[in-house]
Amino acid sequence: MKVIWNDKIVERSEVKIDMEDRGYQFADGIYDVVRAYNGKFFTLNEHVDRLFSSAEKIELVMPFTKDELKQLLSTLMKENGISTGNIYMQVTRGIGIPRNHTYTDPELVPPVFTATTTIVPRDQEKMDQGMSAFIVPDMRWLRCDIKSISLLGNIMAKHEAHKKGGDEAILHRDGIVTECSSSNVWMIKDDTIYTHPDGNLVLPGITKIMLLKVAREAGMLVKEEAFTIEDLKKADEVFASSTTMEAMPIVSIDGNPVGHGQRGAVVEKLQQLYVDAVEKECGQIR
Ligand SMILES: Cc1ncc(COP(=O)(O)O)c(C=O)c1O
């Protein structure tokens, strides 16, 4: 399997990352993941824009232009023969010797870029049946808009949910629902769709942007408004969204059914609208 290492496509075994890399030492880096269907990227521009925006927010100077990166990603996909799968991109601030929290002039130390591909088919059955979630305190930092490789808060939350038998953790800060450990979260009450507004407390999900767009175009009522755990527990439908999960129904929370305990009509409609958008860009997937 080939990977991108800085500006080259090489075999994974050829990659050498220094143990003093700030990504390894401090989780000082950012990442993004983009999905491909039928060998074509979906919302590639949006993902690359978000990666560059995360870089800017941490004063990391990207080692190439957006167009150069898109070209490299396309070549890697073809070389690895990926039809439906994910490409993870990661950039760290490079080698930091001597160890020091502060970093030197970003022009002096080159960042380290890697990208890997994985074949991940769509799990239609899971998207029809939905998943279970548990509510967990949001212990993360206050810049969740940055797609940081420092994911301990997310990992611990998801692991907590997994230990209870759940698929995902729904996070809250003082009773206000923010997002999930690796996805944005939505609820539907009386045919109105709610999700937390962008800002420093949630990742500006690309799937979220797409779903907001297609829902509004279809005349559905959407409000980017925060809601509480109590609202969530009384919701008619709940779902999570991410690049890899698309729009995934959440059919039970803390062991209790959401609505009728099955995928609801609004989520099903949103799933169809999302797939319509994917098919426009990437060809037939259902
Ligand atoms: C914490 C978090 N929120 C939201 C998302 C969804 O973002 P996207 O739709 O861009 O995949 C992710 C995806 O990885 C995530 O990790």
The ligand as a MOL file (V3000), in Angstrom:
LIG
                    3D

  0  0  0     0  0            999 V3000
M  V30 BEGIN CTAB
M  V30 COUNTS 16 16 0 0 0
M  V30 BEGIN ATOM
M  V30 1 C -15.4270 15.5640 16.6490 0
M  V30 2 C -15.9750 15.4740 15.2640 0
M  V30 3 N -17.0650 16.1890 14.9630 0
M  V30 4 C -17.6220 16.1330 13.7380 0
M  V30 5 C -17.0910 15.3400 12.7390 0
M  V30 6 C -17.7430 15.2920 11.3920 0
M  V30 7 O -17.0010 16.0140 10.4420 0
M  V30 8 P -17.1010 15.6490 8.9100 0
M  V30 9 O -18.5520 15.6830 8.5540 0
M  V30 10 O -16.3440 16.7220 8.2310 0
M  V30 11 O -16.5180 14.3020 8.7250 0
M  V30 12 C -15.9370 14.5940 13.0010 0
M  V30 13 C -15.3360 13.7740 11.9580 0
M  V30 14 O -14.2750 13.2410 12.0560 0
M  V30 15 C -15.3640 14.6670 14.2940 0
M  V30 16 O -14.2540 13.9590 14.6020 0
M  V30 END ATOM
M  V30 BEGIN BOND
M  V30 1 1 1 2
M  V30 2 1 2 3
M  V30 3 2 2 15
M  V30 4 2 3 4
M  V30 5 1 4 5
M  V30 6 1 5 6
M  V30 7 2 5 12
M  V30 8 1 6 7
M  V30 9 1 7 8
M  V30 10 2 8 9
M  V30 11 1 8 10
M  V30 12 1 8 11
M  V30 13 1 12 13
M  V30 14 1 12 15
M  V30 15 2 13 14
M  V30 16 1 15 16
M  V30 END BOND
M  V30 END CTAB
M  END
